[in-house]
Structures are given as C-alpha cells and as structure tokens.
Amino acid sequence: MSSRSTAFLFKSSRAFFSFLALISSTHIVSSNPSTLNTSASNARPERSCVRRTDWTGTGYVANHCQDAVIRLVGDEVNVYGPQEFEFLAPNTAPIHALPIMPTPRRYAVGSCALVIAMLSAPFFPPGSIPMLPAEPFSPTDTANYQYIAAVAQSLIEACIDDYSPQCGGWQSVGGRNSIGVFLWATLSVMDRRVPRGVNAGVDGTVANGTIELGNAINFTGLGTA
C-alpha cells in the first residue's frame, strides 16, 4: 500500500472508527491505567489495557499500531463491509450457515501486531490474558470486521494514546464474546505464542497456525444468511 493511499485510508477511517466505537459500548475507565472495562450485562464484553513486558516486549512505535488497524481496514473492512463471519479456533468445525474465518489472524506492521484469536485458543496459558473471566469460551463465534476494526481503534485510543506506547490491550467481541482482539508488540512473548502458518481443511476445520493479512480465507457460503 502506497503512503498516499494509506494517508487517504487513515483520514477516511477515523470518523468511521469513532462512530462505531460510540455506538458499540459505554466505556468506564478505572483509576488503574492497566484496566478498562466495558459496561454491559454481567460486565461483558471485557476490555483491558495491559502494561506487562510479555505484551510490550522492549517497546514499540505507537503509530505502527494505527498502521496495523489501517491494514485491517484495507484488507478486510473495505472488502467485506458488514458481512458476518463465523470465526473458528484451530481444529474447529463450523456450526453456522456463514462464511468462515479461521483464526488466529495476525496483522503486523513494524513493531506492533494486531491479532484476532479465539479466547479458547490453547496457546494462551492461564494468566496470560489479564482480566479474562474464569469461564469456558466457545471455539466458534460470529462477528464482522467493521465492529472488530472499531474495537481495535478504541484499544489504541484507550490504551496507547491515553497512557503509554508501552501498553497493549485486548477486548472480547462476538455474539458469545469468545473472540479476542489483541494489540501487542511484535515478537513479544504473547506474539511468539501465536503459531505461524495455517492449513484450512476441506471440511472447514483449521489446523494450528496464523493467517497473515487476510490470506487463505475459506469463502464457502459467502453471502448466505
């Protein structure tokens, strides 16, 4: 993507992000800058800002996170708009009549990585995701990229712009709040936990691996209800 097209995409996307963030949830910022929770029934979905070295590594350039969101918008939002998808954990068969999106999905630009992964993923050991509720999460859930992009943008504004570039963050999305949207430093401990490479089976199941920048999508059922 050229610098000119990136700048245009950034300018045209800011109002879109802000609008979606306003209608998606009401934010309550705690006095502790390490946490930010979304007001919802049963305190869900969850959002947390994370200032830990396993997330931030040796640090990163804040603008790189904005560029990662811009990449997500260019690769996914501008292509699919409000289309709902079924996001799947590795080795999970779909259960909805929707096009599928295998996870994890990674959009890395420079020193910052934007990752979409199921909260049930086995590569997240206990305690690695701060403020994660102690409850089972579904390996399959539905969402659209417009909302995911708005959540990623709100993480930048809440966790990075307001506090420090040495602060990552995450929020759950989806009908079951089982999809995680994450921002952390590339090659941090958390980033290295996300497996690389992907194999999508003909039956819709997905082996362990990461899909980079929207590649290798299974389009079965695209456009169906």
Solvent accessible surface area in square Angstrom, and as a share of the most:
residue,aa,sasa,rsa
1,M,114,0.51
2,S,67,0.43
3,S,99,0.64
4,R,208,0.76
5,S,49,0.31
6,T,34,0.20
7,A,48,0.37
8,F,147,0.61
9,L,18,0.09
10,F,66,0.27
11,K,155,0.66
12,S,61,0.39
13,S,5,0.03
14,R,86,0.31
15,A,76,0.59
16,F,56,0.23
17,F,2,0.01
18,S,48,0.31
19,F,122,0.51
20,L,23,0.12
21,A,14,0.11
22,L,145,0.72
23,I,110,0.56
24,S,35,0.23
25,S,24,0.16
26,T,94,0.54
27,H,69,0.31
28,I,105,0.53
29,V,88,0.51
30,S,47,0.31
31,S,121,0.78
32,N,77,0.39
33,P,48,0.30
34,S,37,0.24
35,T,21,0.12
36,L,2,0.01
37,N,53,0.27
38,T,4,0.02
39,S,53,0.34
40,A,43,0.33
41,S,91,0.59
42,N,139,0.71
43,A,60,0.47
44,R,34,0.12
45,P,21,0.13
46,E,16,0.07
47,R,2,0.01
48,S,0,0.00
49,C,0,0.00
50,V,3,0.02
51,R,114,0.41
52,R,89,0.32
53,T,108,0.63
54,D,30,0.15
55,W,0,0.00
56,T,8,0.05
57,G,29,0.28
58,T,151,0.88
59,G,19,0.19
60,Y,14,0.05
61,V,78,0.45
62,A,32,0.25
63,N,106,0.55
64,H,50,0.22
65,C,0,0.00
66,Q,19,0.08
67,D,49,0.25
68,A,0,0.00
69,V,0,0.00
70,I,5,0.02
71,R,73,0.27
72,L,0,0.00
73,V,4,0.02
74,G,18,0.17
75,D,41,0.21
76,E,0,0.00
77,V,12,0.07
78,N,94,0.48
79,V,97,0.56
80,Y,28,0.11
81,G,15,0.14
82,P,97,0.61
83,Q,39,0.17
84,E,66,0.29
85,F,0,0.00
86,E,0,0.00
87,F,0,0.00
88,L,0,0.00
89,A,5,0.04
90,P,14,0.09
91,N,99,0.51
92,T,19,0.11
93,A,54,0.42
94,P,46,0.29
95,I,107,0.54
96,H,75,0.34
97,A,74,0.58
98,L,33,0.16
99,P,0,0.00
100,I,8,0.04
101,M,0,0.00
102,P,0,0.00
103,T,1,0.01
104,P,1,0.00
105,R,0,0.00
106,R,24,0.09
107,Y,0,0.00
108,A,30,0.23
109,V,36,0.21
110,G,58,0.56
111,S,25,0.16
112,C,0,0.00
113,A,0,0.00
114,L,0,0.00
115,V,0,0.00
116,I,0,0.00
117,A,0,0.00
118,M,1,0.00
119,L,8,0.04
120,S,44,0.29
121,A,5,0.04
122,P,108,0.68
123,F,30,0.13
124,F,21,0.09
125,P,54,0.34
126,P,141,0.88
127,G,61,0.59
128,S,4,0.03
129,I,8,0.04
130,P,29,0.18
131,M,91,0.41
132,L,59,0.29
133,P,30,0.19
134,A,116,0.90
135,E,79,0.35
136,P,130,0.82
137,F,27,0.11
138,S,18,0.11
139,P,60,0.38
140,T,7,0.04
141,D,4,0.02
142,T,30,0.17
143,A,8,0.06
144,N,28,0.15
145,Y,0,0.00
146,Q,48,0.21
147,Y,58,0.22
148,I,0,0.00
149,A,0,0.00
150,A,1,0.00
151,V,3,0.02
152,A,0,0.00
153,Q,1,0.00
154,S,6,0.04
155,L,0,0.00
156,I,5,0.02
157,E,51,0.23
158,A,15,0.12
159,C,1,0.00
160,I,5,0.03
161,D,86,0.45
162,D,100,0.52
163,Y,66,0.25
164,S,26,0.17
165,P,57,0.36
166,Q,76,0.34
167,C,0,0.00
168,G,0,0.00
169,G,0,0.00
170,W,1,0.00
171,Q,1,0.00
172,S,1,0.00
173,V,2,0.01
174,G,21,0.21
175,G,68,0.66
176,R,125,0.46
177,N,31,0.16
178,S,2,0.01
179,I,0,0.00
180,G,0,0.00
181,V,0,0.00
182,F,0,0.00
183,L,1,0.00
184,W,0,0.00
185,A,4,0.03
186,T,29,0.17
187,L,124,0.62
188,S,3,0.02
189,V,54,0.31
190,M,0,0.00
191,D,0,0.00
192,R,148,0.54
193,R,78,0.28
194,V,1,0.01
195,P,36,0.23
196,R,109,0.40
197,G,45,0.43
198,V,37,0.21
199,N,107,0.55
200,A,50,0.39
201,G,29,0.28
202,V,163,0.94
203,D,98,0.51
204,G,6,0.05
205,T,40,0.23
206,V,0,0.00
207,A,37,0.29
208,N,84,0.43
209,G,0,0.00
210,T,3,0.02
211,I,2,0.01
212,E,59,0.27
213,L,57,0.28
214,G,14,0.13
215,N,94,0.48
216,A,64,0.50
217,I,23,0.11
218,N,33,0.17
219,F,103,0.43
220,T,99,0.58
221,G,29,0.28
222,L,85,0.42
223,G,60,0.58
224,T,68,0.40
225,A,116,0.90
